[in-house]
Amino acid sequence: MRGFFIHSPRDNVAVATRDLKAGTMVVVPLNEKPVKVKLLDDIPLGHKFALRRIEAGAAVVKYGEAIGVATKTASAGAHVHVHNLKSQRF
């Protein structure tokens, strides 16, 4: 079981489908070439992690659409949630 889901090839975050531990290496199918990403933080079920570096001020993309803006730079494998993401809805 992979443990995460990517909604669209344009996404720069994945969603954990189970609790994932920091240090876990996941293989992400990006652009037909798998990329290994080491999780930097524990990622709880339903939370997001960065698939690649997301600079502060850049769009966080899920479902192929921008869902918010990174308030801090997130390295690949970092937890992406309210501590480093400002929603576009609120």
Backbone as numpy.savetxt, mean C-alpha at the origin, in Angstrom:
# Nx Ny Nz CAx CAy CAz Cx Cy Cz
-1.47 -18.77 0.36 -2.32 -17.58 0.36 -1.44 -16.34 0.36
-1.73 -15.44 -0.52 -0.91 -14.24 -0.72 -1.04 -13.26 0.42
-2.24 -13.01 0.93 -2.40 -12.14 2.08 -2.69 -10.68 1.75
-2.82 -10.36 0.46 -3.14 -8.99 0.09 -3.86 -8.98 -1.25
-4.48 -7.84 -1.56 -5.22 -7.70 -2.80 -4.90 -6.34 -3.42
-4.73 -6.33 -4.71 -4.54 -5.08 -5.46 -5.77 -4.92 -6.36
-6.47 -3.81 -6.24 -7.71 -3.61 -6.97 -7.49 -3.27 -8.44
-6.43 -2.55 -8.75 -6.18 -2.07 -10.12 -4.68 -2.03 -10.37
-4.25 -2.25 -11.61 -2.82 -2.15 -11.91 -2.26 -0.74 -11.68
-3.13 0.26 -11.59 -2.69 1.65 -11.34 -2.46 1.94 -9.86
-2.90 1.03 -8.97 -2.79 1.26 -7.53 -1.33 1.34 -7.07
-1.10 2.20 -6.07 0.23 2.24 -5.44 0.14 1.74 -3.99
-1.02 1.18 -3.63 -1.20 0.51 -2.34 -1.92 -0.81 -2.57
-1.69 -1.74 -1.64 -2.41 -3.01 -1.62 -3.15 -3.09 -0.29
-4.17 -3.94 -0.22 -4.98 -4.10 0.98 -4.71 -5.50 1.57
-4.41 -5.54 2.86 -4.16 -6.82 3.53 -5.47 -7.59 3.67
-5.45 -8.86 3.27 -6.62 -9.73 3.42 -6.52 -10.60 4.66
-5.47 -10.37 5.43 -5.27 -11.00 6.74 -4.21 -10.15 7.45
-4.05 -10.33 8.73 -2.99 -9.62 9.45 -1.64 -10.05 8.88
-0.79 -9.07 8.56 0.55 -9.33 8.02 1.58 -8.76 8.98
2.64 -9.47 9.19 3.69 -9.06 10.13 4.80 -8.29 9.43
5.35 -7.31 10.14 6.53 -6.59 9.66 7.63 -7.61 9.37
8.37 -7.38 8.31 9.44 -8.28 7.91 9.02 -9.32 6.89
7.70 -9.49 6.72 7.21 -10.43 5.72 7.57 -9.93 4.33
8.04 -10.82 3.48 8.34 -10.48 2.09 7.15 -10.90 1.25
6.58 -9.97 0.50 5.47 -10.29 -0.39 5.93 -10.09 -1.82
5.37 -10.87 -2.71 5.69 -10.75 -4.14 4.49 -10.09 -4.80
4.74 -8.92 -5.37 3.68 -8.09 -5.95 3.76 -8.18 -7.47
2.67 -8.58 -8.13 2.68 -8.67 -9.59 2.48 -7.31 -10.25
3.55 -6.55 -10.40 3.46 -5.22 -11.02 3.99 -5.27 -12.45
3.19 -4.79 -13.39 3.61 -4.66 -14.78 4.22 -5.93 -15.35
3.57 -7.06 -15.12 3.98 -8.36 -15.64 5.30 -8.87 -15.06
5.96 -8.08 -14.24 7.21 -8.51 -13.61 7.02 -8.44 -12.10
7.04 -9.58 -11.41 6.85 -9.56 -9.96 7.94 -8.76 -9.25
7.53 -8.01 -8.24 8.44 -7.20 -7.44 8.31 -7.67 -5.99
9.44 -7.86 -5.32 9.42 -8.24 -3.90 9.38 -6.98 -3.05
8.46 -6.98 -2.09 8.31 -5.86 -1.16 8.38 -6.42 0.25
9.28 -5.88 1.07 9.38 -6.29 2.48 8.51 -5.35 3.30
7.58 -5.92 4.06 6.70 -5.09 4.88 7.50 -4.47 6.03
7.40 -3.17 6.17 8.15 -2.43 7.18 7.41 -2.35 8.51
6.11 -2.56 8.47 5.25 -2.44 9.65 4.30 -3.63 9.68
3.70 -3.87 10.84 2.58 -4.80 10.89 1.43 -4.15 10.11
0.75 -4.94 9.29 -0.37 -4.44 8.50 -1.62 -5.21 8.92
-2.52 -4.55 9.64 -3.74 -5.24 10.08 -4.67 -5.56 8.90
-5.49 -6.57 9.07 -6.51 -6.93 8.09 -7.27 -5.69 7.63
-7.39 -5.50 6.34 -8.17 -4.39 5.78 -7.40 -3.10 5.62
-6.18 -3.03 6.15 -5.37 -1.83 6.03 -4.49 -1.90 4.78
-3.94 -0.78 4.41 -3.15 -0.66 3.18 -1.65 -0.63 3.48
-0.86 -1.06 2.47 0.59 -0.86 2.52 1.04 -0.38 1.14
2.11 0.40 1.15 2.63 0.98 -0.09 3.31 -0.10 -0.93
2.99 -0.10 -2.22 3.61 -1.04 -3.14 4.96 -0.50 -3.64
5.09 0.79 -3.63 6.33 1.49 -4.01 6.36 2.79 -3.23
7.45 3.49 -3.27 7.60 4.74 -2.53 6.51 5.74 -2.96
5.85 6.33 -1.97 4.85 7.37 -2.23 5.35 8.63 -1.52
5.68 9.63 -2.28 6.21 10.87 -1.72 5.11 11.67 -1.01
5.50 12.41 0.02 4.57 13.33 0.69 3.97 14.26 -0.36
2.66 14.42 -0.32 1.96 15.28 -1.27 1.48 14.55 -2.51
1.92 13.31 -2.71 1.50 12.53 -3.88 0.17 11.83 -3.61
-0.51 11.51 -4.68 -1.78 10.80 -4.57 -1.56 9.36 -4.10
-2.45 8.91 -3.23 -2.52 7.50 -2.85 -3.62 6.92 -3.72
-3.27 5.87 -4.49 -4.19 5.34 -5.49 -4.65 3.94 -5.11
-5.97 3.79 -5.00 -6.63 2.51 -4.71 -7.85 2.44 -5.62
-8.21 1.29 -6.09 -9.30 1.12 -7.07 -8.98 1.83 -8.38
-7.70 2.15 -8.61 -7.32 2.86 -9.82 -7.60 4.35 -9.75
-8.03 4.84 -8.60 -8.38 6.25 -8.41 -7.67 6.81 -7.18
-7.39 8.09 -7.21 -6.80 8.74 -6.04 -7.83 8.75 -4.92
-7.43 8.22 -3.75 -8.34 8.21 -2.59 -7.91 9.23 -1.55
-6.74 9.82 -1.75 -6.23 10.79 -0.80 -4.82 11.20 -1.16
-4.20 11.91 -0.23 -2.85 12.44 -0.44 -1.97 11.99 0.72
-0.76 11.57 0.40 0.19 11.17 1.44 0.63 12.41 2.20
0.50 12.38 3.53 0.93 13.51 4.35 2.40 13.37 4.76
2.93 12.16 4.61 4.34 11.85 4.87 4.78 10.88 3.78
6.06 10.87 3.47 6.57 9.90 2.51 6.44 8.49 3.10
5.95 7.56 2.28 5.82 6.16 2.69 6.69 5.32 1.77
7.65 4.61 2.35 8.50 3.70 1.57 7.69 2.47 1.19
8.16 1.76 0.18 7.53 0.49 -0.21 7.48 -0.41 1.02
6.31 -0.98 1.29 6.13 -1.86 2.44 5.63 -1.18 3.69
5.50 0.14 3.66 5.04 0.89 4.84 3.51 0.84 4.95
3.03 0.87 6.19 1.60 0.94 6.49 1.09 2.29 6.00
-0.01 2.29 5.27 -0.64 3.53 4.80 -2.02 3.59 5.43
-2.22 4.59 6.29 -3.48 4.72 7.01 -3.61 6.19 7.44
-4.43 6.48 8.43 -4.72 7.85 8.82 -3.50 8.62 9.33
-2.44 7.92 9.75 -1.25 8.60 10.26 -0.40 9.20 9.13
-0.63 8.78 7.89 0.17 9.31 6.78 -0.65 9.49 5.50
-1.97 9.55 5.64 -2.86 9.72 4.51 -3.99 10.66 4.87
-4.22 11.65 4.02 -5.37 12.55 4.20 -6.38 12.19 3.12
-7.54 11.79 3.55 -8.60 11.39 2.62 -9.06 12.58 1.78
-9.46 12.30 0.56 -10.04 13.33 -0.30 -11.50 13.58 0.05
-12.10 12.66 0.80 -13.52 12.80 1.14 -13.76 13.70 2.34
-12.81 13.75 3.27 -13.04 14.49 4.51 -11.96 15.52 4.73
